[in-house]
Amino acid sequence: MTGEKGVTMKIMVFLCFILILCTTTVFAQDPNSVIGINEKLGSYVPLELTFQDENNKTVTLKEVVNNKPAILTLVYYRCPSICNPLMGGLAETLEEIRLNPSDYSVITISFDPSDKPEDSKNKKKNFLSSFKKPFPESTWRFLTGTQENINKITDSAGFKYKQEGKEFLHPAGVTVLSPDGKITRYLYGIYFLPFDLEMALTEAAKGTVGSPVTRALSFCFTYNPGGKKYILDITRISGVITLILVLIILSYIFLFKKKMRGTEDAGK
């Protein structure tokens, strides 16, 4: 019986994987899109770029990455919508992962050139104060910079945004970097599972670029906080299988009708 369950699980994960690959292909970010993330896995962000930190000190990204895997967040400090929830969600997840804060770096860069070091300082104070346990100030850095350097970092990360009036339209997510600045993973949304972030940082430390397999598995499995482990998401996979079956049935009906029509025409 156990063997049958194992085979069934493998089949379900395989079907899920196939659908994720298809979905990724169909809904991949258009490189010509104005807003979104054009994934550039395996490419590098320029670590020689300089920015102003929260103490108004000029620093290079190489200094801030500090030869560690890094989480890069691109936001703007006056954002009225998703930027604060994004940083808040990241802060919550950082408290839950098992990695020591000294093992990685977190870098938040404002893509609004009107943001200044004082804004960085206030944001850093707000978010570090939200941690329930001590979190080193040196681990999470908040930066501002010139339009030229902002363009270089957003372009290298594939981060596309658009200004509308005084606000910006932009995607939500984080970019994970290896110690030498290689883009190894993108995590989307404003909340992140501890396992996903921990795995992304572990891979980044080795310079390993995330693969479609990882994306498929993260879709097929759900984190169980109580058991502190991942379990197969039967509901989600059942939906995937149902969708696949519907597509197969519709394709069969279409081909069957086409064949019958051809037979009738031949009979005439």
N, C-alpha and C positions, 0 to 999 in steps of 0.2 A: 504493500500500500504506500509505503514511504517513497518507493521508487517511482510509482505512478504520479504522486504529488510533485516529485522533483521534475519529472518530464513535463507535467502540466505547467509548472512554474516557468520552466525554460521556454516553452512554446509561447506563453503569455508575454514574457519579457522580450522574446524575439519579435513578436507582432508589434509590441509597443515600440521597440527600437526602429522597426521599419517605418512605422507611422511618423516617428519623430524625425527620421532622416528625410522623409518626404515633405513633412511640414517645414523643416528647416530650409529645404530647397525652394519650396514654393513661396514661403514668407520671409526669405532672407532679406536683410536690409538692402534697399536699392542704393548703390553708391552715389546716385544722383539726387537722392532725397535731401530735402532742406533740413529736416529735423529727424534725429534718430542716432543709432550707433552703427557705423560701418565697421564690423569686426576686423581687426588687424592682428589676429593671433600670430605670434612668432616674430612680429616686427618689434622695433624698439622705440621708446620715447627718448628724446634727447636729454640726457642727464646733466648736460653742461648748461642748460637754461637757468637763469637766475630769477629769483622772486624775492619779495619782502616777507619776512615772517611776522608773527604776531607781536614781536618786540621791535619791529621796524629795522631788523637786521637783514642785509642782503645775503641770501644763501643760494647755493646751487641745488638742483634736485638730487645730485649725487650725494651731497652732504645730508640731505633730509632722508633719502632712502637708507643711507648709512650701512650699505652692504648687507641689507636684509630683504626678505620678501616684503612687498609693500602693497597697501590698498590705496588706490587713487580714487578720490571722489571729486567730481567737477560740479560745482554749484555756484550760486551767487547769494551773498549774505542778506540781501533785502527780499529774497524770494518769498512770496506770500502763499505758496502752495506746497510743492513736494520736497523742496530742499531740506527743510527742518525735519519732516518725518523721515526722510532718507537718512540723515545723520543721526536722528534719534533711534531709528531701527538698527543702524550699524552699531551704535553705542550699546544697545541691549544685547546684540549678538556677541560683541566683543567680551562682554561680561560672562558669557556662557561657554565660550570655547575653552579648550583645555590648554592651549598654547600660552606660554608666558608672554606678557606684553613686551618684554625685552627682546623677544625673538622675531618681531616684525615691526614695520612702520606703517602709520596711517597718515596719508597726505590729503588735505582738502585744499583745493585751489579754486579761487573765485574767477569765473570767466567774465566778470563785469569789471572793466578797468577803473570804474569810479569807486569800487570798494578799496578801502585803505587799511593799513595795519591795525588801526584802532577797532575797525569792524571785525578783523580777524581775532583780535584779543578778546572782544566781547563774546564772540561765538564760541571760542575755545573755553572761556570761563563757564559759559552756560552749559555746554555739553559735558565737560569734565565733572562739573558739579552734579550731573545726573547719575554718575556711577555710584553704585551702592558700596563698592569696595575700592580701595585705592588704585588709581590708574596713573602711570607715570606721564607727566606733562611732555616729556621728551618723545614719547611714542607717537602722539597725535599732533601734527603740525598744521597750522592754518596759514595759508599764503595768499598774497595778492601780487599782481604784476602788471606789466605794460601790455597794451593790446598786441604788440608784436610777439611777445613770448606766450601770451595766452593763445594766440592763433597757432603757434607752433606746437604747444602741448595738446590742444584740442584736435588739431589735424592729425598728429601722430597717434592719438588714441582712437581716432575715428569717431569722435564725439561731435555731432552736428546740432547746432542750435540756431535760433533766429530771434532777433530783437524786435519787439512790437511795442512801440511807445517807450515807456520806462521799464517795461518788464521783458522777460525772455521766455520763449517756448523752447523746451529742452527735454531730452529723455531722462529716465531715472535708472540708475544702476551704478555699479562700481567696476573699476578695472584693476585686475590683480597683476602685479609686476614681479619679475625675478630681481635678485639683487643687482643685476647689471642692466635693468630697465627693459627687459623683454616682456611683452604682453603675453601672459600665459592663460588668462581666463577673464571672462566677463560674467558678472552676476547681475541679473536684472530685477527691477522692482525697488521697493523701499524697505522691505523686510527680508532677512536672510536667515536660512537655517544654520545653526551652529556647525553641523557636520559639513555643509557645503563650503562655508567660509574656511573652516579648519583644513579641509581637504585642498581647497584652492591655495592656501598659504603654504601648505606642505609641499604641494606640487611646484609652486613658484620657487621655493627654496632650492629645489633641484633643477630649476629651469625647464620643467616639464610643461609642455603646452597642452591645455585641455582638449579633449577629443569629443566627437559626436557620441561616442559610447558613454562618456561621463554624463553628457546632457540627457541621453536617453534613460540612463539609470536613475538620475535625479528626478525625472518625470514619473518613472514607474514606482518609485519607492517614497514613502512618507515617513518623516521623523516622528517617533513616538517619545515625547518628553518624559513620560512616566517610566518607560523601560529604557530610556536613553539609547535607543537603537532605531535603525530603519526597518520598516516593515513593508511588504508588498502592498501597494494600494489597489485592492481588488476592484473598488468602485471605478477608479480612474481607468484601469486597464480594461474592465468590462465595457466601459464606454468606447474605448479605442477599438476593441474587437467588434462591438456592435456597428461602429462606423465602417470598419473594414468589410463586414458582412453585407451591410447595406450597399456599399459600393460594388461588391462582387455581384449581388443580386441584380442591381440596376444594370450593370454591364452585361450580365447574362440575358436579361430581358431584352435589352437593346439589340444584342447580337442575335438572339432567337427570333425576334420580330423581323430583323433584317434578312435572316436566312429564310424565314417563311415567305416573306415578300418576294424573295428571289425565286423560291420554288413555285409560287403562284404565277409569277411572270413567265417562268419556263413552261408551265403547263398550258398557258394561253398560246 
